[in-house]
């Protein structure tokens, strides 16, 4: 289905996860951005173990999350922009980072347990499978990165009062 006058939402377009970032530097054709920390960041139950939180001050944590974009829009230092990444890119990245190493470790462990049955051999096979999976995940991640699938994209400039919120689509109920 594509966008029409009755239904302005284009469901054929890939879903984007949006976030707001500040332009902190411009170097040639690259704009360096830092994600804007939301008020809920750091207040969840797993905040002590979160990789997004980092160690040190807020400035250090944000600087560690700095990323670059091609500056085709002529961005200037201090601007707020909305950036997005395709929803399926997040799924691909998660599967690559977590599922591949876990699956290779479990498969190697299951095969070793079936073939030999000794715990030490099974453990060694699982560690070997994990290392193989991590190497495979690294190769796949570099391939995805080289194709630009994991890179955030500039969507638009953000007004001073704009805050990103999840979008809820009101879908008609079946049978109406």
Rosetta silent file (secondary structure, phi, psi, omega in degrees, C-alpha in Angstrom):
SEQUENCE: XXXXXXXXXXXXXXXXXXXXXXXXXXXXXXXXXXXXXXXXXXXXXXXXXXXXXXXXXXXXXXXXXXXXXXXXXXXXXXXXXXXXXXXXXXXXXXXXXXXXXXXXXXXXXXXXXXXXXXXXXXXXXXXXXXXXXXXXXXXXXXXXXXXXXXXXXXXXXXXXXXXXXXXXXXXXXXXX
SCORE:     score description
SCORE:     0.000 S_00000001
   1 L     0.000  138.202  176.581    0.000    0.000    0.000 S_00000001
   2 L  -114.716  170.191 -177.419    1.276    3.484   -0.797 S_00000001
   3 L   -66.816  138.121  174.488    0.254    6.873    0.498 S_00000001
   4 L  -130.929  177.905  179.278   -3.034    8.262   -0.784 S_00000001
   5 L   -67.742  -34.587  179.667   -5.103   11.300    0.014 S_00000001
   6 L   -74.837  -32.917 -176.702   -7.358    9.257    2.346 S_00000001
   7 L  -128.364   95.393 -174.093   -4.395    7.527    4.012 S_00000001
   8 L   -74.881   -2.617 -177.491   -1.300    9.760    4.112 S_00000001
   9 L   -89.404  129.257 -179.887    0.945    7.088    5.689 S_00000001
  10 L   -96.563  101.995 -177.715    3.240    5.258    3.268 S_00000001
  11 L   -77.930  -10.522  178.333    3.553    1.694    4.587 S_00000001
  12 L   -80.877  -18.082  178.806    5.949    0.720    1.796 S_00000001
  13 L   -75.106  143.603  179.745    8.624    3.046    3.205 S_00000001
  14 L   -67.366  140.457  178.575   11.016    1.426    5.695 S_00000001
  15 L   -68.832  138.940 -179.651   10.264    2.257    9.321 S_00000001
  16 E  -116.333  140.348  170.305   12.829    4.567   10.867 S_00000001
  17 E   -96.416  122.274 -174.346   13.865    4.891   14.476 S_00000001
  18 E  -105.592  153.989  174.535   14.480    8.591   15.051 S_00000001
  19 E  -152.789  161.652 -179.492   16.589   10.488   17.534 S_00000001
  20 E  -105.503  139.277  179.360   17.781   14.041   18.058 S_00000001
  21 E  -136.728  157.396  176.051   21.448   14.982   17.940 S_00000001
  22 E  -105.308  138.608  174.295   23.491   18.173   18.223 S_00000001
  23 E   -79.453  120.048 -176.886   26.081   19.162   15.645 S_00000001
  24 E  -108.365  -18.403  178.421   29.293   19.630   17.658 S_00000001
  25 E  -160.496  150.697  174.164   31.864   19.993   14.871 S_00000001
  26 E  -128.556  121.417 -179.703   32.110   20.345   11.126 S_00000001
  27 E  -126.847  102.724 -179.262   35.269   19.118    9.403 S_00000001
  28 L    62.683 -120.535 -178.633   35.218   19.415    5.644 S_00000001
  29 L   -95.086   10.965  179.333   32.355   17.287    4.322 S_00000001
  30 E  -113.643  137.341  172.190   31.721   15.619    7.712 S_00000001
  31 E  -110.967  128.995  178.322   29.471   16.822   10.490 S_00000001
  32 E   -96.657  128.735 -176.393   30.142   15.355   13.946 S_00000001
  33 E  -122.979  151.446  172.743   27.050   14.835   16.062 S_00000001
  34 E  -121.470  133.444  179.125   26.341   13.845   19.642 S_00000001
  35 E   -66.327  145.135  178.442   23.033   12.232   20.540 S_00000001
  36 L   -80.559  128.233 -179.661   20.789   14.222   22.808 S_00000001
  37 L   -77.736  125.627 -179.989   20.370   12.511   26.142 S_00000001
  38 L   -80.590  164.974 -178.380   16.713   12.033   26.932 S_00000001
  39 L   -68.509  -23.343 -179.852   15.288   12.575   30.393 S_00000001
  40 L   -87.640  -13.175 -177.949   14.634    8.838   30.758 S_00000001
  41 L   -65.859  126.702  179.441   18.163    7.782   29.830 S_00000001
  42 L    93.315   -2.279 -177.950   19.888    6.383   32.897 S_00000001
  43 L  -109.081    6.982  179.967   16.728    5.927   34.926 S_00000001
  44 L   -84.467  174.193 -175.953   15.804    2.398   33.884 S_00000001
  45 L   -65.852  -26.945 -177.735   16.369   -0.722   35.957 S_00000001
  46 L  -103.771   24.880 -175.295   19.513   -1.709   34.050 S_00000001
  47 L   -63.392  -28.353 -179.055   21.180    1.706   34.039 S_00000001
  48 L   -71.627  -22.588 -178.764   24.185    0.473   36.020 S_00000001
  49 L  -107.630    2.751 -173.884   25.039   -2.067   33.308 S_00000001
  50 L   -74.214  132.652  177.054   24.020   -0.016   30.269 S_00000001
  51 L   -71.607  -20.989  179.712   26.660    0.573   27.596 S_00000001
  52 L   -74.644  -22.138 -176.260   24.984    3.857   26.670 S_00000001
  53 L   -77.284  -44.489  178.590   25.660    5.270   30.127 S_00000001
  54 L    72.692 -169.583 -178.722   29.444    4.923   30.136 S_00000001
  55 L  -121.854  138.746  176.504   31.778    6.046   32.898 S_00000001
  56 L   106.173 -158.324 -176.064   32.376    9.601   33.982 S_00000001
  57 L   -76.685  168.811  177.612   30.515   12.800   33.403 S_00000001
  58 H   -59.786  -39.789 -179.912   27.659   13.334   30.983 S_00000001
  59 H   -62.231  -42.089  178.090   30.003   15.169   28.624 S_00000001
  60 H   -64.756  -40.702 -179.459   32.394   12.202   28.524 S_00000001
  61 H   -65.354  -43.135 -179.846   29.552    9.768   27.900 S_00000001
  62 H   -68.215  -38.164  179.339   28.139   11.858   25.048 S_00000001
  63 H   -63.801  -34.905  178.758   31.573   12.405   23.521 S_00000001
  64 H   -69.197  -22.892  179.355   32.115    8.653   23.463 S_00000001
  65 L   -97.129   11.283 -179.687   28.869    8.281   21.488 S_00000001
  66 L   -63.470  140.040  178.708   29.861   10.938   18.920 S_00000001
  67 E  -140.512  163.271 -177.235   29.300    9.933   15.297 S_00000001
  68 E  -115.232  152.513  174.310   29.788   11.504   11.890 S_00000001
  69 E  -134.268  152.518  171.509   27.510   12.097    8.923 S_00000001
  70 E   -66.451  134.153 -174.181   28.188   13.427    5.471 S_00000001
  71 L   -92.644   60.159  178.813   27.324   17.118    5.629 S_00000001
  72 L   -75.354  -20.147 -177.664   25.247   17.342    2.453 S_00000001
  73 L   -90.727    1.754 -179.661   22.642   19.504    4.213 S_00000001
  74 L    66.876   45.761 -178.731   25.124   22.246    5.158 S_00000001
  75 L   -71.444  149.731  179.465   24.825   21.715    8.902 S_00000001
  76 L  -121.465  154.662  179.093   26.441   24.181   11.285 S_00000001
  77 L   -57.868  134.261  178.422   27.811   23.737   14.788 S_00000001
  78 L    98.653  -14.140  179.732   25.076   24.070   17.414 S_00000001
  79 L   -72.351  147.982  171.487   22.186   22.911   15.233 S_00000001
  80 E  -100.744  133.001 -179.126   19.762   20.249   16.452 S_00000001
  81 E  -132.078  156.360  174.242   18.913   17.634   13.855 S_00000001
  82 E  -100.257  123.158  176.949   16.739   14.557   13.650 S_00000001
  83 E  -114.781  156.339 -178.600   18.661   11.481   12.559 S_00000001
  84 E  -143.027  157.415  174.348   17.242    8.073   11.837 S_00000001
  85 E  -135.055  141.045 -178.529   18.246    4.511   11.290 S_00000001
  86 E   -61.840  139.887 -179.528   16.118    1.896    9.583 S_00000001
  87 H   -59.013  -39.756 -179.707   14.324   -0.363   12.003 S_00000001
  88 H   -68.129  -22.668  175.754   15.516   -3.452   10.140 S_00000001
  89 H   -68.085  -36.590  176.876   19.122   -2.260   10.567 S_00000001
  90 H   -65.634  -38.897  178.221   18.670   -2.469   14.342 S_00000001
  91 H   -66.161  -45.056  178.631   17.357   -6.014   13.976 S_00000001
  92 H   -61.019  -43.299 -179.663   20.277   -6.987   11.711 S_00000001
  93 H   -65.167  -41.910  179.119   22.785   -5.461   14.120 S_00000001
  94 H   -64.865  -44.884  178.442   21.219   -7.214   17.123 S_00000001
  95 H   -62.671  -40.426  179.889   21.123  -10.578   15.389 S_00000001
  96 H   -65.481  -45.685 -174.960   24.711  -10.149   14.248 S_00000001
  97 H   -74.664  -33.006 -173.120   26.028   -9.104   17.650 S_00000001
  98 H  -112.313  -48.280 -172.113   24.093  -11.539   19.826 S_00000001
  99 H   -70.441  -41.695 -177.304   22.445  -14.387   17.916 S_00000001
 100 H   -63.724  -52.210  178.372   25.394  -15.496   15.778 S_00000001
 101 H   -61.735  -39.590  179.657   27.921  -15.914   18.643 S_00000001
 102 H   -65.558  -44.595 -179.390   25.303  -17.532   20.879 S_00000001
 103 H   -63.839  -43.603 -179.649   24.127  -19.921   18.156 S_00000001
 104 H   -66.172  -36.744  177.743   27.656  -21.000   17.202 S_00000001
 105 H   -65.487  -45.427 -178.795   28.552  -21.588   20.861 S_00000001
 106 H   -67.748  -41.112  178.802   25.426  -23.655   21.485 S_00000001
 107 H   -64.403  -44.878  179.031   25.770  -25.668   18.263 S_00000001
 108 H   -62.738  -40.891  178.601   29.446  -26.405   18.950 S_00000001
 109 H   -65.393  -41.887  179.797   28.608  -27.422   22.526 S_00000001
 110 H   -65.385  -42.353  178.577   25.729  -29.656   21.427 S_00000001
 111 H   -64.367  -41.942  179.430   27.881  -31.368   18.793 S_00000001
 112 H   -66.589  -39.522  178.863   30.709  -31.920   21.269 S_00000001
 113 H   -65.295  -40.680  179.364   28.306  -33.278   23.884 S_00000001
 114 H   -67.404  -41.369 -175.636   26.769  -35.633   21.320 S_00000001
 115 H   -76.924  -38.155 -172.852   30.152  -36.791   19.988 S_00000001
 116 L  -120.311  -42.913  177.704   32.089  -37.163   23.257 S_00000001
 117 L    85.568   -3.527  179.414   29.833  -36.479   26.232 S_00000001
 118 L   -90.811  139.041 -176.399   32.555  -35.101   28.517 S_00000001
 119 H   -62.857  -39.718 -179.141   31.919  -31.735   30.133 S_00000001
 120 H   -62.983  -42.846  178.347   35.443  -30.425   29.597 S_00000001
 121 H   -66.072  -41.657  179.256   35.326  -31.143   25.872 S_00000001
 122 H   -61.829  -44.231  179.162   31.857  -29.604   25.646 S_00000001
 123 H   -62.756  -44.400  178.768   33.037  -26.458   27.428 S_00000001
 124 H   -62.363  -40.354  178.381   36.088  -26.160   25.173 S_00000001
 125 H   -65.518  -38.958  178.649   33.895  -26.622   22.104 S_00000001
 126 H   -64.909  -41.804  177.770   31.482  -23.938   23.335 S_00000001
 127 H   -63.749  -43.799  176.912   34.349  -21.478   23.880 S_00000001
 128 H   -61.954  -41.993  177.582   35.682  -22.295   20.412 S_00000001
 129 H   -63.673  -39.351  177.389   32.189  -21.884   18.940 S_00000001
 130 H   -62.904  -45.696  179.073   31.800  -18.553   20.707 S_00000001
 131 H   -62.972  -41.314  176.076   35.132  -17.313   19.326 S_00000001
 132 H   -62.047  -43.746  179.033   34.163  -18.509   15.845 S_00000001
 133 H   -63.824  -38.812  177.516   30.791  -16.767   16.186 S_00000001
 134 H   -65.416  -40.036  176.491   32.413  -13.533   17.333 S_00000001
 135 H   -64.860  -42.872  177.685   34.737  -13.612   14.327 S_00000001
 136 H   -63.761  -41.971  178.332   31.834  -14.317   11.988 S_00000001
 137 H   -62.780  -38.532  178.312   29.805  -11.511   13.590 S_00000001
 138 H   -63.679  -42.425  177.840   32.721   -9.132   13.110 S_00000001
 139 H   -63.117  -45.628 -179.454   32.924  -10.012    9.405 S_00000001
 140 H   -65.561  -41.350  179.449   29.178   -9.577    8.920 S_00000001
 141 H   -63.806  -39.854  178.683   29.166   -6.291   10.865 S_00000001
 142 H   -68.265  -34.569  175.936   32.012   -4.897    8.756 S_00000001
 143 H   -65.420  -46.200  178.371   30.133   -5.951    5.607 S_00000001
 144 H   -63.028  -39.879  179.803   26.930   -4.253    6.817 S_00000001
 145 H   -66.960  -41.478  179.812   28.895   -1.161    7.809 S_00000001
 146 H   -64.292  -32.123  177.759   30.703   -0.981    4.455 S_00000001
 147 L   -80.816   -5.777  178.116   27.336   -1.104    2.685 S_00000001
 148 L    80.192   13.268 -177.005   26.122    1.774    4.899 S_00000001
 149 L   -74.259  -22.844 -176.929   23.269   -0.222    6.398 S_00000001
 150 L  -100.528    0.300 -175.885   24.191    0.586   10.001 S_00000001
 151 L   -84.613  137.724  173.950   24.856    4.294    9.516 S_00000001
 152 L   -68.937  155.630 -178.432   22.401    6.884   10.804 S_00000001
 153 E  -121.816  142.949  174.417   20.886    9.202    8.224 S_00000001
 154 E   -71.412  127.590  178.999   20.103   12.899    8.372 S_00000001
 155 E  -105.579  -48.290 -178.640   16.320   13.313    8.202 S_00000001
 156 E  -171.356  165.316  173.231   15.634   16.966    8.977 S_00000001
 157 E   -77.320  147.414 -178.713   16.538   19.915   11.156 S_00000001
 158 L  -105.921  139.411  173.152   14.802   19.970   14.539 S_00000001
 159 L   -71.166  164.702 -177.684   13.085   22.966   16.068 S_00000001
 160 L   -61.980  -31.742 -175.821   14.134   24.011   19.560 S_00000001
 161 L   -93.789   -0.080 -176.187   10.988   22.526   21.111 S_00000001
 162 L   -75.234  133.405  174.370   11.031   19.225   19.200 S_00000001
 163 L  -131.529  136.803  179.784   11.411   16.068   21.229 S_00000001
 164 L   -77.911  129.724  175.059   11.308   12.598   19.684 S_00000001
 165 L  -129.364  153.361  175.727    8.438   10.442   20.868 S_00000001
 166 L   -62.462  144.512  179.134    7.290    7.066   19.628 S_00000001
 167 L   -97.034  130.406  176.316    4.657    7.339   16.916 S_00000001
 168 L  -107.776  123.652  178.618    1.432    5.412   17.384 S_00000001
 169 L   -92.999  128.036  177.142   -0.492    4.642   14.247 S_00000001
 170 L   -87.577  102.584 -177.620   -4.257    4.441   14.666 S_00000001
 171 L   -93.252  141.719  176.794   -5.154    1.488   12.504 S_00000001
 172 L   -67.136  144.352  179.773   -8.800    0.764   11.666 S_00000001
 173 L   -72.949  149.248 -179.843  -10.187   -2.294   13.429 S_00000001
 174 L   -62.560  139.563  177.764  -10.876   -5.363   11.351 S_00000001
 175 L    89.119    1.927  179.457  -14.413   -5.598   10.048 S_00000001
 176 L  -105.997    0.000    0.000  -15.112   -1.841   10.000 S_00000001
